[in-house]
Amino acid sequence: MLYAMHEAAYYASGPWRTLARAARDFWSSPVNPAADSHLGRTISAGADLFSSVTRRYGKPDWNINSIEVNGHPVRVRPTTVWESPWCKLVQFDRDMADMRRAGHRELDPAILIVAPLSGHYATLLRGTVEAFLPDHAVFITDWTNAREVSVLEGGFDFHDYVDHVREMLRALGPRPHVLAVCQPGPAVLTAAALMSEDNDPSRPASMTIMGSPIDARLSPTVTNKLAEERPFTWFQKQMIYTVPPPYVGAGRKVYPGFVQLYSFMSMNADKHKEAHKRYFEDLVKGDGDSADKHREFYDEYLSVLDLPEEFYLQTIDIVFQKHALPKGELYHRGRLVDCSKITDIALLTVEGEHDDISGIGQTQAAHKLCSGLPDEMKVDYIQPGVGHYGVFNGRRFKSEIYPRVKDFTYRWDPPMQPQARPALTVVGGGKG
């Protein structure tokens, strides 16, 4: 019912949104002699603010069309190389002629960036992708909004997520690298353990886990405490809603993205109110640069997707309530997940000093679990002065964290022949 009410409120505000846009355009038009007056800028700013906070934010574009390598521009094209109803594996294909002109000839390590399926689109990691592109063949998981998946496709749970990670690693060829950002850490570690036990030729050469709840019992944050203190039935009754028409997934049970967004925004309500107040003031002052930065951030932050019911509830149960992986009690398709079977996948963990989502120690727990891995293949790093977002994006990520990750992947990249890297677009895949 809540989902239907949310949709009704959006459509009901449509006429007011149209009027607000018309007022904004009228009072900011260069042919309006009052446009540059304080009154004109104030009315325009208020109308713009109303329009921006009530409009719908769709899936953002990647907007990565080129990068710079050794001072030379290199064209980039996102290409889908594997897909299922629930995910697309996107390769950022660099123009090799441009790369050669830039003096970059060697075969770069292939890395799979596993983006979180936690309410935001994979484009939230745009800065992460851009940092890796000059030195890596970059692939990323682009998870599908659950409301866009027909109920005829069935469900998607934690174990399907693990299977997807395994299949996408296989699509990359022998011994790629994998980077898990936040929520996917437990699933990626599970996939690595299973692939190691199977001696899978596509098991990762290295695994980097960033700001992730491998063991959410350690340094619990507000989010962790909420997930642990509430009974499981509370999440079933309070967080799961049915997708209404006209969406493709009408009838599917989901954890709506807008519910999670409101939850996160309420945790920092004063911060968001102040940001929008500054945005209004910047528009009135005519500070276009500051206003553009605000729009750029919130265009991404307010773009959310729905999670399938099965995946959300199993994640609550397995990761945040039972702590099955760190306790050695996680079973996948009837198999006990044993991280000690990982013996030749180098492990790097990265945490932020001020992370209020995954506290310090939660990601480090992976080292203890990977008891079969030699110490020389383990590295732990805590980045001073950053919160959760700063672990994988922003100035300090680019200048301090990424160089460490690059050195790590290059150190553990096995000798590869050109034919070992994906050369053709291969589309397909699914569960299992």
C-alpha positions as CSV (number, residue, x, y, z in Angstrom):
1,M,0.0,0.0,0.0
2,L,2.8,2.4,0.8
3,Y,4.3,1.9,-2.6
4,A,1.0,2.8,-4.3
5,M,0.6,5.8,-2.1
6,H,4.1,7.0,-2.9
7,E,3.3,6.7,-6.7
8,A,0.0,8.5,-6.2
9,A,1.7,11.4,-4.4
10,Y,4.3,11.7,-7.2
11,Y,1.6,11.9,-9.9
12,A,-0.6,14.2,-7.8
13,S,2.2,16.7,-7.5
14,G,2.8,16.7,-11.2
15,P,0.7,19.9,-12.0
16,W,2.5,21.8,-9.2
17,R,5.8,20.6,-10.5
18,T,4.9,21.8,-14.0
19,L,3.9,25.2,-12.6
20,A,7.1,25.5,-10.6
21,R,9.2,24.8,-13.7
22,A,7.3,27.4,-15.7
23,A,7.8,29.9,-12.9
24,R,11.5,29.1,-12.7
25,D,12.0,29.5,-16.5
26,F,10.0,32.7,-16.6
27,W,11.8,34.4,-13.7
28,S,15.2,33.3,-14.9
29,S,14.7,34.1,-18.6
30,P,17.2,36.6,-20.0
31,V,14.3,38.4,-21.8
32,N,12.6,39.0,-18.4
33,P,13.8,42.5,-17.2
34,A,13.2,41.4,-13.6
35,A,15.2,38.2,-13.9
36,D,18.3,39.7,-12.3
37,S,16.5,41.4,-9.5
38,H,16.5,40.0,-6.0
39,L,12.8,39.2,-6.3
40,G,13.3,37.4,-9.6
41,R,16.2,35.3,-8.4
42,T,14.3,34.4,-5.2
43,I,11.2,33.3,-7.0
44,S,13.2,31.4,-9.6
45,A,15.3,29.7,-6.8
46,G,12.3,28.7,-4.8
47,A,10.6,27.2,-7.9
48,D,13.8,25.4,-8.9
49,L,14.1,23.9,-5.4
50,F,10.5,22.7,-5.3
51,S,10.9,21.1,-8.7
52,S,14.1,19.4,-7.8
53,V,12.9,17.9,-4.5
54,T,9.7,16.5,-6.0
55,R,10.8,15.2,-9.4
56,R,11.7,11.6,-10.1
57,Y,15.4,10.7,-10.5
58,G,16.0,8.0,-13.0
59,K,19.0,5.8,-13.5
60,P,22.0,8.1,-14.2
61,D,24.2,7.7,-17.2
62,W,27.8,6.6,-16.7
63,N,29.1,9.7,-18.6
64,I,32.5,8.1,-19.0
65,N,33.3,8.8,-22.7
66,S,37.1,9.4,-22.4
67,I,40.0,9.3,-19.9
68,E,43.4,10.7,-19.9
69,V,46.5,8.4,-20.0
70,N,50.0,9.9,-19.9
71,G,48.5,13.3,-20.9
72,H,46.7,11.8,-24.0
73,P,42.9,11.4,-24.4
74,V,41.6,7.8,-24.7
75,R,38.1,7.1,-25.8
76,V,36.0,4.8,-23.7
77,R,32.8,2.9,-24.5
78,P,30.7,1.0,-21.9
79,T,29.7,-2.4,-23.4
80,T,27.6,-5.2,-21.9
81,V,29.6,-8.5,-22.0
82,W,27.3,-10.7,-19.9
83,E,23.8,-10.3,-18.5
84,S,21.0,-11.9,-16.7
85,P,17.5,-10.5,-15.9
86,W,19.1,-9.2,-12.6
87,C,22.4,-7.8,-13.7
88,K,24.6,-6.6,-16.6
89,L,28.3,-7.0,-16.6
90,V,29.6,-3.7,-18.1
91,Q,33.1,-3.5,-19.6
92,F,34.6,0.0,-20.1
93,D,36.2,-0.7,-23.4
94,R,39.2,1.6,-24.0
95,D,40.2,2.5,-27.5
96,M,43.5,0.5,-28.0
97,A,44.7,2.8,-30.8
98,D,44.4,5.7,-28.4
99,M,46.1,3.7,-25.7
100,R,49.1,3.0,-28.0
101,R,49.3,6.6,-28.9
102,A,49.5,7.3,-25.2
103,G,52.4,5.0,-24.9
104,H,50.5,2.4,-23.0
105,R,51.1,-1.0,-24.6
106,E,51.1,-3.7,-21.8
107,L,48.2,-6.0,-21.0
108,D,46.5,-4.5,-18.0
109,P,45.0,-6.6,-15.2
110,A,41.3,-7.3,-15.5
111,I,39.3,-6.3,-12.5
112,L,35.7,-7.0,-11.6
113,I,34.2,-4.2,-9.5
114,V,31.2,-5.6,-7.6
115,A,29.0,-2.7,-6.9
116,P,26.6,-2.9,-3.9
117,L,23.0,-3.9,-4.5
118,S,21.8,-1.7,-1.7
119,G,19.5,1.0,-3.1
120,H,21.7,3.0,-5.4
121,Y,22.7,2.3,-8.9
122,A,26.2,1.2,-9.9
123,T,26.9,4.7,-11.3
124,L,27.5,5.7,-7.7
125,L,31.0,4.2,-8.3
126,R,31.6,6.4,-11.4
127,G,34.7,7.9,-9.7
128,T,35.9,4.4,-8.7
129,V,35.7,3.3,-12.3
130,E,37.5,6.4,-13.6
131,A,40.4,5.9,-11.2
132,F,41.0,2.3,-12.3
133,L,40.5,2.8,-16.1
134,P,44.0,4.1,-17.0
135,D,45.7,1.0,-15.5
136,H,43.1,-1.8,-15.6
137,A,40.6,-3.5,-17.9
138,V,37.6,-2.6,-15.9
139,F,34.3,-4.5,-15.5
140,I,31.5,-3.6,-13.1
141,T,28.2,-5.2,-12.0
142,D,25.2,-3.1,-13.1
143,W,22.4,-4.4,-11.0
144,T,18.8,-4.2,-12.3
145,N,16.0,-2.3,-10.5
146,A,13.8,-5.1,-9.1
147,R,10.7,-3.2,-10.1
148,E,11.8,-3.6,-13.8
149,V,12.0,-7.4,-13.5
150,S,8.9,-9.4,-14.3
151,V,7.6,-11.8,-11.6
152,L,7.9,-14.5,-14.3
153,E,11.7,-14.4,-13.8
154,G,11.3,-15.7,-10.3
155,G,13.2,-14.4,-7.2
156,F,16.7,-13.3,-6.6
157,D,18.4,-14.0,-3.2
158,F,21.8,-13.9,-1.5
159,H,22.8,-17.3,-3.1
160,D,21.8,-16.1,-6.5
161,Y,24.0,-13.1,-5.9
162,V,27.0,-15.4,-5.1
163,D,26.3,-17.4,-8.2
164,H,26.2,-14.3,-10.3
165,V,29.6,-13.2,-9.0
166,R,31.1,-16.6,-9.9
167,E,29.7,-16.5,-13.4
168,M,30.9,-13.0,-14.0
169,L,34.4,-13.9,-12.8
170,R,34.4,-16.8,-15.3
171,A,33.4,-14.4,-18.1
172,L,36.6,-12.5,-17.4
173,G,38.9,-15.5,-18.0
174,P,41.6,-17.0,-15.9
175,R,42.7,-15.3,-12.6
176,P,41.1,-11.9,-12.8
177,H,41.0,-9.5,-9.8
178,V,37.9,-8.6,-7.9
179,L,37.0,-5.5,-5.8
180,A,34.0,-5.6,-3.5
181,V,32.6,-2.2,-2.4
182,C,30.6,-2.4,0.9
183,Q,27.6,-4.7,0.9
184,P,29.0,-7.3,-1.6
185,G,31.9,-8.2,0.6
186,P,30.4,-11.3,2.2
187,A,29.0,-12.6,-1.1
188,V,32.4,-12.0,-2.9
189,L,34.3,-13.7,-0.1
190,T,31.8,-16.6,-0.3
191,A,32.3,-16.9,-4.0
192,A,36.1,-16.8,-3.6
193,A,36.0,-19.6,-1.0
194,L,33.9,-21.9,-3.2
195,M,35.9,-21.2,-6.3
196,S,39.1,-21.9,-4.4
197,E,37.8,-25.2,-3.0
198,D,36.8,-26.2,-6.6
199,N,40.2,-25.0,-7.9
200,D,38.3,-23.0,-10.4
201,P,40.6,-21.5,-13.1
202,S,38.8,-18.2,-12.9
203,R,39.1,-17.8,-9.2
204,P,40.5,-14.3,-8.5
205,A,44.2,-13.6,-8.3
206,S,43.5,-10.9,-5.8
207,M,40.5,-9.8,-3.8
208,T,40.1,-6.2,-2.4
209,I,37.3,-5.7,0.0
210,M,36.4,-2.1,1.0
211,G,34.2,-0.9,3.9
212,S,32.2,-4.1,4.1
213,P,30.3,-5.9,6.9
214,I,32.3,-9.2,6.8
215,D,31.6,-9.4,10.6
216,A,29.0,-6.9,11.6
217,R,29.5,-7.7,15.2
218,L,32.7,-5.7,15.4
219,S,32.5,-1.9,16.0
220,P,28.7,-1.9,15.4
221,T,27.3,1.2,13.8
222,V,23.7,2.6,14.1
223,T,22.8,0.7,11.0
224,N,24.2,-2.6,12.4
225,K,22.5,-2.1,15.7
226,L,19.1,-1.5,14.0
227,A,19.5,-4.6,11.9
228,E,20.4,-6.8,14.9
229,E,18.0,-5.4,17.5
230,R,14.9,-5.5,15.4
231,P,13.2,-9.0,15.1
232,F,13.3,-10.5,11.6
233,T,9.6,-10.3,11.3
234,W,9.7,-6.6,11.8
235,F,11.7,-6.3,8.5
236,Q,9.3,-8.6,6.8
237,K,6.3,-6.5,7.8
238,Q,7.7,-3.0,7.8
239,M,10.2,-2.9,4.9
240,I,8.6,-5.1,2.2
241,Y,6.0,-3.7,-0.3
242,T,4.5,-4.7,-3.6
243,V,5.4,-3.0,-6.8
244,P,2.3,-1.4,-8.3
245,P,1.4,-1.1,-12.0
246,P,2.5,0.1,-14.6
247,Y,6.0,-1.2,-13.8
248,V,7.2,-4.4,-15.5
249,G,7.7,-6.0,-12.1
250,A,4.1,-5.2,-10.9
251,G,3.2,-7.7,-8.2
252,R,6.8,-8.3,-7.1
253,K,7.7,-8.0,-3.4
254,V,10.6,-5.5,-2.9
255,Y,12.4,-3.4,-0.4
256,P,11.7,0.0,-2.2
257,G,14.7,2.3,-2.9
258,F,12.7,5.3,-1.7
259,V,12.2,3.7,1.8
260,Q,15.9,3.2,2.2
261,L,16.6,6.7,0.9
262,Y,14.3,8.2,3.4
263,S,15.9,6.1,6.2
264,F,19.4,7.3,5.3
265,M,18.4,10.9,4.8
266,S,16.6,10.9,8.2
267,M,19.9,9.8,9.9
268,N,21.4,13.1,8.6
269,A,18.3,15.2,8.2
270,D,20.0,18.4,9.4
271,K,22.8,18.0,7.0
272,H,20.5,17.6,4.0
273,K,18.3,20.5,5.1
274,E,21.4,22.7,5.3
275,A,22.6,21.5,1.9
276,H,19.3,22.5,0.3
277,K,19.2,25.8,2.1
278,R,22.7,26.6,0.7
279,Y,21.5,25.5,-2.7
280,F,18.6,28.0,-2.5
281,E,21.0,30.7,-1.4
282,D,23.5,30.0,-4.1
283,L,20.8,30.3,-6.7
284,V,19.7,33.6,-5.3
285,K,23.3,34.8,-5.3
286,G,23.8,33.5,-8.8
287,D,26.6,31.2,-7.7
288,G,26.2,28.7,-10.5
289,D,29.3,26.6,-9.8
290,S,28.1,25.8,-6.2
291,A,24.6,25.1,-7.4
292,D,25.9,22.7,-10.1
293,K,27.9,20.8,-7.5
294,H,24.8,20.4,-5.4
295,R,22.8,19.1,-8.4
296,E,25.6,16.7,-9.4
297,F,25.6,15.1,-6.0
298,Y,21.9,14.9,-5.4
299,D,21.2,13.7,-9.0
300,E,23.2,10.6,-8.0
301,Y,22.2,10.4,-4.4
302,L,18.4,10.6,-5.0
303,S,18.5,8.0,-7.8
304,V,17.5,4.7,-6.1
305,L,16.5,1.2,-7.1
306,D,14.4,-1.4,-5.4
307,L,15.8,-4.6,-4.0
308,P,14.2,-8.0,-4.4
309,E,12.5,-9.2,-1.2
310,E,14.5,-12.4,-1.0
311,F,17.9,-10.8,-1.3
312,Y,17.1,-8.0,1.2
313,L,15.7,-10.3,3.8
314,Q,18.4,-13.0,3.4
315,T,21.1,-10.3,3.8
316,I,19.5,-9.1,7.0
317,D,19.3,-12.7,8.2
318,I,22.7,-14.0,7.1
319,V,24.9,-11.0,7.4
320,F,23.4,-8.8,10.2
321,Q,21.6,-11.2,12.5
322,K,23.0,-14.7,12.3
323,H,26.5,-13.5,11.3
324,A,26.7,-16.9,9.5
325,L,30.0,-16.3,7.5
326,P,32.3,-15.2,10.3
327,K,30.8,-18.0,12.6
328,G,31.6,-20.6,9.9
329,E,27.9,-21.5,9.7
330,L,27.1,-20.3,6.1
331,Y,25.9,-22.9,3.7
332,H,25.6,-22.2,-0.1
333,R,23.5,-24.6,-2.1
334,G,24.1,-27.2,0.6
335,R,27.8,-26.7,0.9
336,L,29.5,-25.3,4.0
337,V,31.5,-22.1,3.0
338,D,35.0,-22.5,4.4
339,C,37.2,-19.4,3.8
340,S,40.3,-21.3,5.0
341,K,40.2,-23.0,1.5
342,I,41.4,-19.7,0.1
343,T,45.2,-20.3,-0.3
344,D,46.2,-18.4,-3.4
345,I,44.0,-15.3,-3.6
346,A,45.8,-12.2,-2.3
347,L,43.6,-10.2,0.1
348,L,43.5,-6.4,0.6
349,T,41.0,-4.9,3.1
350,V,40.4,-1.1,3.1
351,E,38.5,0.7,5.8
352,G,37.7,4.4,6.6
353,E,38.6,5.9,9.9
354,H,35.2,7.6,10.3
355,D,33.0,5.0,8.5
356,D,29.6,5.1,10.1
357,I,28.1,2.3,8.0
358,S,30.8,-0.5,8.4
359,G,32.8,0.2,11.5
360,I,36.6,-0.5,11.7
361,G,37.3,-4.2,12.2
362,Q,34.3,-5.4,10.2
363,T,36.2,-5.7,6.9
364,Q,39.5,-6.7,8.6
365,A,37.7,-9.8,9.8
366,A,38.3,-11.3,6.4
367,H,41.9,-11.8,7.3
368,K,41.1,-14.1,10.2
369,L,38.6,-16.1,8.1
370,C,41.2,-16.6,5.4
371,S,43.4,-18.6,7.7
372,G,44.9,-20.7,4.9
373,L,46.3,-17.7,3.2
374,P,50.0,-16.8,3.8
375,D,50.6,-13.6,5.7
376,E,52.6,-12.1,2.8
377,M,49.4,-12.3,0.7
378,K,47.4,-10.2,3.2
379,V,47.3,-6.4,3.5
380,D,45.1,-4.3,5.7
381,Y,44.8,-0.5,5.3
382,I,42.8,2.1,7.3
383,Q,42.4,5.4,5.5
384,P,42.6,8.4,7.9
385,G,40.0,11.1,7.7
386,V,37.4,9.5,5.5
387,G,33.9,8.2,6.1
388,H,32.1,5.4,4.2
389,Y,31.8,7.1,0.9
390,G,35.4,8.3,1.0
391,V,36.7,4.7,1.1
392,F,35.8,4.3,-2.6
393,N,35.4,7.7,-4.0
394,G,36.6,11.3,-3.7
395,R,40.0,13.1,-3.5
396,R,41.6,10.8,-0.9
397,F,40.5,7.7,-2.6
398,K,42.2,8.8,-5.8
399,S,45.3,10.1,-4.2
400,E,45.9,7.7,-1.3
401,I,43.7,4.6,-1.6
402,Y,43.7,3.8,-5.3
403,P,47.5,3.8,-5.7
404,R,47.7,1.1,-3.0
405,V,45.0,-1.0,-4.7
406,K,46.8,-0.6,-8.0
407,D,50.1,-1.7,-6.6
408,F,48.4,-4.6,-4.9
409,T,46.7,-5.9,-8.1
410,Y,49.8,-5.4,-10.2
411,R,51.9,-7.3,-7.6
412,W,49.6,-10.3,-7.7
413,D,48.6,-10.3,-11.4
414,P,49.8,-13.6,-12.9
415,P,51.4,-13.6,-16.3
416,M,48.6,-13.5,-18.9
417,Q,48.5,-14.2,-22.6
418,P,46.4,-11.8,-24.7
419,Q,43.9,-14.5,-25.5
420,A,43.1,-14.9,-21.9
421,R,41.3,-11.6,-21.7
422,P,37.8,-11.2,-23.1
423,A,38.0,-9.9,-26.6
424,L,34.4,-10.3,-27.7
425,T,31.1,-9.3,-26.3
426,V,29.5,-12.4,-24.8
427,V,25.9,-11.8,-23.7
428,G,24.1,-14.5,-21.7
429,G,23.9,-16.1,-18.3
430,G,21.4,-16.5,-15.5
431,K,21.0,-18.3,-12.3
432,G,23.4,-21.0,-11.2
